[in-house]
Amino acid sequence: MALNRISKELRDLRREPPANVSSGPIQSSDSPYQSGVFFLVITFSSEYPFKPPHIHFTTKIYHPNINTNGSICLDILCSNWSPALTISKILLSICSLLCDSNPDDPFVLEIARQYKHDRDGHNATARNWTK
């Protein structure tokens, strides 16, 4: 079951790639991640789609919802997982997270505090890491 679903989703991704997935959020000039190229590793278990894939960044990124190991704090990758979610939808959610951080549910408290209380400082550091 997992292999069939993954194969279908890969075909769908090749046929209709989601917007912004190959290079991240490119629409918002306000995003500190605008010019970045980010690489992810997606690992599927044999229980996919009933269990979420494991996804992590291999590119270093300064973000309150992504830790130094590249793990992503995103509810659909754990507690709010649904077999109806596809890789395309997950990638769009990750792009959305880059444009709109969630400092109220952070993976990295220090970055979340800076995001809330010193947005300019946060954005400058994030831009510097993104170069």
N, C-alpha and C positions, 0 to 999 in steps of 0.2 A: 504493500500500500504506500509506504513512505517513498520508495523509489519512483513509483508511477507519478505521485503528486509532485515530487521535486522535478522530475523530467518535464512535466506539463508546465510548471511554473517557469522553468528555465526557457522553454520555447516561447512562452508568453512574454517574458522579459526581453528576449531577442527581437520578437516581433513588434512589441510596443513598450519600449523602455520608459519608465516613469520619468517625468520631468525632473531635472536637476540632480538626478542620481549619479551621473558620471562625474560631475564636478561640484556637487553640493549646491548650497543656496546661492544662485546667481542673480536673482531678481532684486533683492534688497541691498541697496548700497549702504544701509545702516548696519548691516550685519558685520561683526568683526571677522567672520569666517568667509566672507564673500569671495575672496580670490584663492581660497584653499582647495587643495585636492586631498581627499581623505580616503584611506583604504580600510576596508572592513574584511574580517574573516567570518564566514557564516558556516556553522557546523550543525548538521542535522542528525538527530537521533533516529533510530529505527521506529520510534513512536510518533514521529512527525506525520500528520499535522495535529495529532492529539496533544502533543507537547511542543512548546515553542522551540525554534532553533536557538542555538547559542550564537550571539553576535557580539563581536568586539572590534574596536578600532585598532589598527596596527600603526596608524599615524598618531603621533603625540598631539594632543589637543587640550587647550585650557578651557574647561567647561564645567559648570557645577554639577551636571548630570552624567559626567564621564570621568572615571577615575584614571589613575596613572597606568593601570593595566589595560585600559581601553574598554573596560566593562561599562555598559550603558544602563542607567537607571531610567527605565521606561516601562510603565505599567503593563503594556501589551506584551512585553517579553517575559512576564512572570504572572502576576495575579490576575490580570485582565486578558490573558491569552484566550483566543477562540480559534478553533480549526477553520473558521471562515476567513481568517486573516491569511493573506498571501505575502510572499516575499516583496512583491511590488508595494503593497500597502505598508509593510514594515519599513521599507527603505524611505518611503514618503514621510512616515512618522518620524524617522530619524532626521531627515532633512528639516522637517518642521521644528524639531527640538533644537536644531542648530540656530534657526531663526528666532525661536521663542523659548529660551531656557525656562526651566521650572525650578526656581531657587527654593520653593517651599517643600520640595521633595528631592533634596540634593544627594549626590553621592559624595561630593567633596564640600564639607561645611565651610571651610575657609573661602573657597571660591564663591560659594553662594552668598556668604556675608558681604564679600566685596561687590558682587553683582547687585545686591540690594542697597548697599550704603555708599558705594563709590563706583557707579556704573562707568564713568569715564576711565577710571583706572583699570577696571575689569576689561573693558573693550580694548584699551591700549595693549594690555598684556596678551589678550586673545589674538589681536591682530599681529603682534610680534611673533607669537608661536605659530601663526598660520603662514607666515612668509616662507 
